[in-house]
Amino acid sequence: MQSNVRPHIATLALICAPINRRQQIVAGVRDSFSAGLGIFPLGIALGLLILQAGLPWWLTPALSLAAFAGSLELLLVGMIASVTPLAAVALTVLVVNFRHVFYAFSFPLHLVRGRLAKAYSIYAMIDEAYAISASLPAAERSAPRLLAMQLSSQAYWVGGGLVGVAIGAALPAPVKGLEFALCALFTVLTLDAFRSRREIAPALLAGASVTVALIATPGAAMFTALLLFVALLLARHAITTRRPAQEPARQPAQEPTPETVDA
C-alpha cells in the first residue's frame, strides 16, 4: 500500500512546486509596485538630467546596468559632465554606497541559491529592495520572491531612464528641481518602514546620528551618520540583551496546601 502512495506523493510535490514558485514570483513583482512608484519617476529624472548635462543618451541605460544605485548615478551625472578626477569619483562612490555594507547584515541573502542568482542579488541590493525585504515577515521571504522583486525594481529603473531620455529629447527647455526626486523617494521609504515596524527608538537614534554628523562632519555627513547609527544600534542591542540576564528569576507562586489552609 505504501509503495503505491509514495509515487503519488512525489508526483503531487512536483506539480505543486512550480505553482508555488510561480505564486512567489508574482508576490515578488507585487511587492515591487510600491517602490516602483518612486523608482520609475526617479529613472525618468536620471534620463532628463543626462540629456540636460549634454551627455549621450546611451549613458542612461549604461549607468543603470553598470552601477545600479540611484543616488550614485545622479551624482555621477554631474561629476562626468564636469570631468571630475577619478580619485574624487572613487571616494564619492565609497562614501555614498558604504551604507550597503550594513544592509548585508540583515538582508536575507542566505535564501538565494546558486552563484549567479546570489551574485545578482548582491548587485541589486538597493535601498528599495532592502526596505521591502525588511518589511516582510521572515516566514514569507523566499529566493523567487526576493529575486523577482529585485528584477522588477531594476526594470522600473532602466525603463524609467529610457522614458526620461525620450521626454528630454522632446522638451524644448530643461526641467529644474529634478534632484529633489531622490530625497522624496527616501522620505517615502523611511515613512513606510516606520509605519510597518512601529519602532520609535531606531528612528530617534537615526535622527540623532544625522544631527551629530551634520554638525561634526558636514562634508561627509552620510558616512559619519551611518557609522554612528550602527554604533548606537549595537549599544542598544547589547543593553537590551543584557537586561534579561541580569534580572533575577522570579519564583513561581506556590499554591496553598491543605496544611497552610488549616493553619
C-alpha positions as CSV (number, residue, x, y, z in Angstrom):
1,M,0.0,0.0,0.0
2,Q,2.8,2.4,0.9
3,S,4.7,1.7,-2.3
4,N,1.6,2.8,-4.3
5,V,1.1,6.0,-2.2
6,R,4.7,7.3,-2.4
7,P,4.8,7.8,-6.2
8,H,1.6,9.8,-6.0
9,I,3.0,12.0,-3.2
10,A,6.2,12.6,-5.3
11,T,4.1,13.5,-8.4
12,L,1.9,15.9,-6.4
13,A,5.1,17.6,-5.0
14,L,6.5,18.0,-8.5
15,I,3.2,19.6,-9.6
16,C,2.8,21.9,-6.6
17,A,6.5,23.1,-6.7
18,P,6.2,25.1,-9.9
19,I,2.8,26.5,-8.9
20,N,4.2,27.6,-5.5
21,R,7.3,29.1,-7.2
22,R,5.0,31.0,-9.7
23,Q,3.0,32.4,-6.8
24,Q,6.2,33.6,-5.1
25,I,7.4,35.3,-8.3
26,V,4.0,37.0,-8.6
27,A,4.2,38.1,-5.0
28,G,7.7,39.5,-5.6
29,V,6.5,41.5,-8.5
30,R,3.6,42.7,-6.5
31,D,6.0,43.7,-3.7
32,S,7.9,45.9,-6.1
33,F,4.9,48.0,-7.0
34,S,5.2,50.4,-4.0
35,A,8.9,51.0,-4.7
36,G,8.3,51.2,-8.4
37,L,6.1,54.2,-7.9
38,G,9.3,56.0,-6.8
39,I,11.9,54.2,-8.9
40,F,10.3,54.8,-12.2
41,P,9.9,58.6,-11.9
42,L,13.4,58.7,-10.5
43,G,14.7,56.9,-13.6
44,I,12.9,59.5,-15.7
45,A,14.7,62.2,-13.8
46,L,18.0,60.4,-14.5
47,G,17.4,60.4,-18.2
48,L,16.4,64.0,-18.2
49,L,19.5,65.0,-16.2
50,I,21.8,63.1,-18.6
51,L,20.4,64.9,-21.6
52,Q,20.4,68.3,-19.9
53,A,24.0,67.8,-19.0
54,G,24.9,67.4,-22.6
55,L,25.8,63.7,-22.3
56,P,24.9,61.0,-24.8
57,W,21.6,59.2,-24.3
58,W,23.1,55.7,-24.2
59,L,24.8,56.7,-20.9
60,T,21.4,56.3,-19.2
61,P,21.0,52.5,-19.7
62,A,24.7,52.1,-19.3
63,L,24.8,53.6,-15.8
64,S,21.5,51.8,-14.9
65,L,23.2,48.5,-15.7
66,A,26.8,49.1,-14.6
67,A,26.0,51.0,-11.4
68,F,22.5,50.1,-10.2
69,A,22.3,52.7,-7.5
70,G,20.0,55.7,-7.9
71,S,21.7,58.2,-5.6
72,L,25.2,57.4,-7.0
73,E,24.1,57.6,-10.6
74,L,22.5,61.1,-10.1
75,L,25.8,62.2,-8.5
76,L,27.8,60.7,-11.3
77,V,26.0,62.6,-14.0
78,G,27.3,65.9,-12.6
79,M,30.8,64.5,-12.0
80,I,31.0,63.1,-15.5
81,A,29.8,66.3,-17.0
82,S,32.4,68.4,-15.1
83,V,35.2,65.9,-15.8
84,T,35.9,65.2,-12.1
85,P,39.2,63.4,-11.3
86,L,39.0,59.7,-11.0
87,A,40.2,59.7,-7.4
88,A,37.3,62.0,-6.4
89,V,34.8,59.8,-8.2
90,A,36.2,56.7,-6.4
91,L,35.9,58.5,-3.0
92,T,32.4,59.6,-3.7
93,V,31.4,56.1,-4.7
94,L,32.8,54.7,-1.4
95,V,31.1,57.3,0.8
96,V,27.7,57.1,-1.0
97,N,27.5,53.3,-1.3
98,F,29.1,52.4,2.0
99,R,25.7,52.0,3.5
100,H,25.2,48.8,1.5
101,V,27.8,47.1,3.8
102,F,25.3,47.4,6.6
103,Y,22.5,46.1,4.5
104,A,24.3,42.8,4.2
105,F,24.0,42.2,8.0
106,S,20.2,41.6,7.8
107,F,19.5,41.1,4.1
108,P,18.1,37.5,3.5
109,L,20.8,36.6,1.1
110,H,21.1,33.1,2.6
111,L,17.8,32.2,0.9
112,V,19.2,32.6,-2.6
113,R,20.9,29.5,-4.1
114,G,23.3,29.4,-7.0
115,R,26.3,31.6,-7.7
116,L,24.7,33.6,-10.5
117,A,21.5,34.2,-8.6
118,K,23.4,35.2,-5.4
119,A,25.7,37.5,-7.3
120,Y,22.8,39.3,-8.9
121,S,21.0,39.6,-5.6
122,I,24.1,41.2,-4.1
123,Y,24.4,43.5,-7.1
124,A,20.7,44.5,-6.9
125,M,20.7,45.1,-3.1
126,I,19.4,48.7,-3.4
127,D,17.7,50.8,-0.8
128,E,14.2,49.9,-2.0
129,A,14.9,46.2,-2.1
130,Y,16.3,46.3,1.4
131,A,13.3,48.3,2.7
132,I,10.8,45.9,1.0
133,S,12.6,42.8,2.3
134,A,12.8,44.2,5.8
135,S,9.0,44.9,5.9
136,L,8.2,41.2,5.0
137,P,7.8,38.6,7.8
138,A,10.6,36.1,7.8
139,A,8.2,33.3,7.0
140,E,7.1,34.9,3.8
141,R,10.6,35.5,2.4
142,S,11.9,33.2,-0.4
143,A,14.5,33.3,-3.1
144,P,12.0,33.5,-6.0
145,R,10.1,36.3,-4.3
146,L,13.3,38.2,-3.5
147,L,14.8,37.9,-7.0
148,A,11.5,38.8,-8.7
149,M,11.3,41.9,-6.6
150,Q,14.8,42.9,-7.4
151,L,14.5,42.2,-11.1
152,S,11.3,44.2,-11.3
153,S,12.9,47.1,-9.4
154,Q,15.7,47.3,-12.0
155,A,13.2,47.1,-14.8
156,Y,11.5,50.1,-13.4
157,W,14.8,51.9,-13.2
158,V,16.0,51.1,-16.7
159,G,12.6,51.7,-18.2
160,G,12.2,55.0,-16.4
161,G,15.6,56.1,-17.7
162,L,14.7,55.4,-21.3
163,V,11.4,57.2,-20.9
164,G,13.3,60.2,-19.4
165,V,15.6,60.2,-22.5
166,A,12.6,60.2,-24.8
167,I,10.9,63.0,-22.8
168,G,14.1,65.0,-22.6
169,A,14.6,64.8,-26.4
170,A,11.1,66.2,-26.9
171,L,11.2,69.0,-24.4
172,P,12.2,72.5,-25.6
173,A,13.7,73.6,-22.3
174,P,15.4,71.9,-19.3
175,V,13.4,71.0,-16.2
176,K,14.5,72.4,-12.8
177,G,14.4,70.7,-9.5
178,L,14.7,67.0,-10.6
179,E,17.4,66.4,-7.9
180,F,14.6,66.5,-5.2
181,A,13.1,63.3,-6.6
182,L,15.8,61.2,-4.8
183,C,15.1,62.9,-1.4
184,A,11.4,62.4,-1.8
185,L,11.9,58.7,-2.5
186,F,14.0,58.2,0.6
187,T,11.4,60.0,2.7
188,V,8.6,57.8,1.4
189,L,10.7,54.6,2.2
190,T,11.5,55.8,5.7
191,L,7.9,56.6,6.5
192,D,6.8,53.2,5.1
193,A,9.4,51.3,7.1
194,F,8.5,53.2,10.3
195,R,4.8,52.6,9.7
196,S,5.3,48.8,9.2
197,R,7.6,48.3,12.2
198,R,6.3,50.9,14.7
199,E,9.7,51.2,16.4
200,I,10.4,54.7,17.8
201,A,13.9,54.1,19.3
202,P,15.7,53.4,16.0
203,A,14.0,56.4,14.4
204,L,15.2,58.6,17.3
205,L,18.7,57.1,17.1
206,A,18.8,57.7,13.3
207,G,17.8,61.3,13.8
208,A,20.4,61.9,16.5
209,S,23.1,60.3,14.2
210,V,22.2,62.6,11.3
211,T,22.2,65.7,13.5
212,V,25.6,64.9,15.0
213,A,27.1,64.1,11.6
214,L,25.8,67.3,10.0
215,I,27.3,69.3,12.9
216,A,30.6,67.4,13.3
217,T,31.5,66.4,9.7
218,P,29.3,68.3,7.2
219,G,31.5,67.2,4.3
220,A,31.0,63.5,4.9
221,A,27.7,63.5,6.9
222,M,26.3,60.3,5.4
223,F,29.4,58.3,6.1
224,T,29.6,59.6,9.7
225,A,25.9,59.2,10.3
226,L,26.0,55.5,9.2
227,L,28.9,54.7,11.4
228,L,27.3,56.4,14.4
229,F,23.9,54.9,13.8
230,V,25.4,51.4,13.7
231,A,27.3,52.0,16.9
232,L,24.2,53.2,18.6
233,L,22.2,50.2,17.4
234,L,24.9,47.8,18.6
235,A,24.9,49.5,22.0
236,R,21.1,49.3,22.2
237,H,21.3,45.6,21.3
238,A,23.9,44.9,24.0
239,I,21.8,46.7,26.6
240,T,18.5,45.0,25.7
241,T,20.1,41.6,25.6
242,R,21.9,42.1,28.9
243,R,18.8,43.1,30.9
244,P,17.0,39.7,30.9
245,A,20.2,38.0,32.1
246,Q,20.7,40.5,35.0
247,E,17.1,40.3,36.2
248,P,16.7,37.6,38.9
249,A,14.4,34.8,38.1
250,R,11.1,35.1,39.9
251,Q,10.0,32.2,41.9
252,P,6.5,30.9,40.9
253,A,3.8,31.5,43.5
254,Q,3.2,28.3,45.5
255,E,-0.4,27.1,45.6
256,P,-1.8,26.9,49.2
257,T,-1.6,23.4,50.6
258,P,-4.1,21.9,52.9
259,E,-1.7,22.4,55.9
260,T,-1.4,26.1,55.2
261,V,-5.1,26.5,54.8
262,D,-5.8,24.7,58.1
263,A,-3.3,26.9,59.8
